[in-house]
């Protein structure tokens, strides 16, 4: 698979555990000829890669009805589900939306780890905290659909300083 897409809004069956959800997703999305042992191996790898080992047997939950995993774990579960097919490029639509600063940093750290292991990761982030912003090595700023800046995050202040002078 070439790419994976993580939606802003997570859609899960809340009565499943993390492992059950990933197994269900693997059965639906992996190629027909994939063996069960291969699927299990990919599920295990995704759980480990996204730091979901401790909560893998916890119910996902249904807000206001059934207690489950945290918002950060839900975001990492959405990432894990996309990793099952081992895509080269990952698109994440506002992966920190609705998370507190600690959980947002945790999700961004997972994305950066994926990028450091050779995947291309692109994500949209609106109004990140300064800590989350500083985690990104490169950014692209857009205004009215046009690129204002594309480059290293650490060079953005000097870019704006040049614009003022």
C-alpha positions as CSV (number, residue, x, y, z in Angstrom):
1,X,0.0,0.0,0.0
2,X,1.3,3.4,-0.9
3,X,-0.5,5.7,1.6
4,X,-2.6,5.7,4.8
5,X,-5.0,8.4,6.0
6,X,-5.8,9.1,9.6
7,X,-9.1,11.0,9.9
8,X,-9.7,13.8,12.3
9,X,-12.7,12.1,13.8
10,X,-12.0,8.6,15.1
11,X,-14.5,5.9,14.1
12,X,-14.3,2.8,16.2
13,X,-16.6,0.0,17.5
14,X,-16.4,0.9,21.2
15,X,-17.2,-2.6,22.5
16,X,-14.0,-4.0,20.9
17,X,-10.6,-4.0,22.5
18,X,-7.6,-2.4,20.8
19,X,-6.4,-5.8,19.7
20,X,-9.8,-6.9,18.5
21,X,-10.2,-3.7,16.5
22,X,-6.9,-4.1,14.8
23,X,-7.6,-7.8,14.0
24,X,-10.9,-6.9,12.5
25,X,-9.3,-4.1,10.5
26,X,-6.5,-6.5,9.3
27,X,-9.1,-9.0,8.2
28,X,-11.0,-6.3,6.2
29,X,-8.1,-4.4,4.7
30,X,-5.1,-6.7,4.2
31,X,-4.9,-8.6,0.9
32,X,-7.1,-11.7,0.6
33,X,-4.1,-14.1,0.5
34,X,-2.6,-12.8,3.7
35,X,-2.3,-15.7,6.3
36,X,-3.7,-15.3,9.8
37,X,-0.2,-15.6,11.2
38,X,0.9,-12.7,9.0
39,X,-2.1,-10.6,10.1
40,X,-1.3,-11.4,13.8
41,X,2.3,-10.4,13.2
42,X,1.3,-7.0,11.7
43,X,-1.3,-6.4,14.5
44,X,1.5,-7.1,17.1
45,X,3.9,-4.8,15.3
46,X,1.4,-2.0,15.1
47,X,0.5,-2.3,18.8
48,X,4.2,-2.2,19.7
49,X,5.1,0.5,17.3
50,X,2.4,2.9,18.6
51,X,2.9,2.1,22.3
52,X,-0.4,0.4,22.8
53,X,1.0,-2.8,24.5
54,X,-0.3,-2.0,28.0
55,X,-3.8,-1.2,26.8
56,X,-4.2,-3.7,24.0
57,X,-6.9,-5.7,25.8
58,X,-8.8,-2.6,27.0
59,X,-12.2,-1.8,25.5
60,X,-12.1,1.2,23.2
61,X,-15.2,2.6,24.9
62,X,-18.2,4.7,23.9
63,X,-18.3,8.3,25.2
64,X,-20.9,8.8,27.9
65,X,-21.8,5.1,27.9
66,X,-18.8,2.8,28.3
67,X,-15.5,3.7,29.8
68,X,-12.5,3.0,27.5
69,X,-9.2,4.1,26.4
70,X,-7.9,7.8,26.4
71,X,-8.2,10.2,23.6
72,X,-4.4,9.9,22.9
73,X,-4.7,6.1,22.8
74,X,-7.6,6.5,20.3
75,X,-5.4,8.6,18.0
76,X,-2.6,6.1,18.3
77,X,-5.1,3.3,17.5
78,X,-6.1,5.1,14.4
79,X,-2.5,5.3,13.4
80,X,-1.9,1.7,14.2
81,X,-4.8,0.6,12.0
82,X,-3.3,2.5,9.1
83,X,0.1,0.9,9.7
84,X,-1.3,-2.6,9.1
85,X,-0.7,-2.3,5.4
86,X,2.7,-0.8,5.9
87,X,2.1,2.4,3.8
88,X,5.1,4.5,2.7
89,X,3.2,7.8,3.2
90,X,0.9,8.7,6.2
91,X,-1.5,11.6,6.0
92,X,-2.9,12.7,9.4
93,X,-5.8,15.2,9.5
94,X,-5.4,17.2,12.8
95,X,-4.1,14.2,14.8
96,X,-3.8,16.4,18.0
97,X,-7.4,17.8,17.8
98,X,-9.2,17.5,21.1
99,X,-6.2,16.3,23.1
100,X,-4.5,17.9,26.1
101,X,-0.9,19.1,25.6
102,X,0.6,15.9,27.0
103,X,-1.4,13.6,24.8
104,X,-0.9,15.8,21.8
105,X,2.9,15.6,22.3
106,X,2.6,11.8,22.7
107,X,0.8,11.5,19.3
108,X,3.2,13.8,17.6
109,X,6.1,11.8,19.0
110,X,4.6,8.7,17.5
111,X,4.4,10.4,14.1
112,X,8.0,11.6,14.3
113,X,9.2,8.1,15.2
114,X,7.4,6.8,12.1
115,X,9.1,9.4,10.0
116,X,12.5,8.6,11.6
117,X,11.9,5.0,10.5
118,X,11.6,5.9,6.9
119,X,7.9,6.8,6.4
120,X,6.8,10.1,4.9
121,X,4.4,11.8,7.4
122,X,2.2,14.8,6.5
123,X,-0.2,16.3,8.9
124,X,-2.4,19.3,9.4
125,X,-2.2,21.0,12.8
126,X,-4.2,24.0,13.8
127,X,-2.9,26.1,16.7
128,X,-0.5,23.7,18.2
129,X,1.0,24.4,21.6
130,X,4.6,25.8,21.5
131,X,5.9,22.5,22.7
132,X,4.1,20.5,20.0
133,X,5.1,23.0,17.3
134,X,8.8,22.7,18.4
135,X,8.7,18.9,17.8
136,X,8.2,19.3,14.0
137,X,11.5,19.4,12.1
138,X,9.8,21.0,9.0
139,X,6.6,23.0,8.5
140,X,4.6,24.5,5.7
141,X,2.5,27.6,6.5
142,X,-0.4,28.4,4.2
143,X,-2.5,31.5,3.8
144,X,-5.5,31.5,1.6
145,X,-4.3,28.3,0.0
146,X,-0.9,29.7,-0.9
147,X,2.5,28.7,0.6
148,X,3.8,31.4,2.9
149,X,6.7,29.4,4.3
150,X,8.2,25.9,3.8
151,X,11.3,24.8,5.6
152,X,12.9,24.1,8.9
153,X,10.8,25.0,11.9
154,X,13.8,26.5,13.7
155,X,14.4,29.0,10.8
156,X,10.8,30.4,10.9
157,X,11.5,33.2,13.4
158,X,14.4,34.6,11.2
159,X,12.2,34.3,8.1
160,X,9.5,36.5,9.8
161,X,12.2,38.9,11.0
162,X,13.4,39.3,7.4
163,X,9.8,40.0,6.3
164,X,9.5,42.8,8.8
165,X,12.8,44.5,7.8
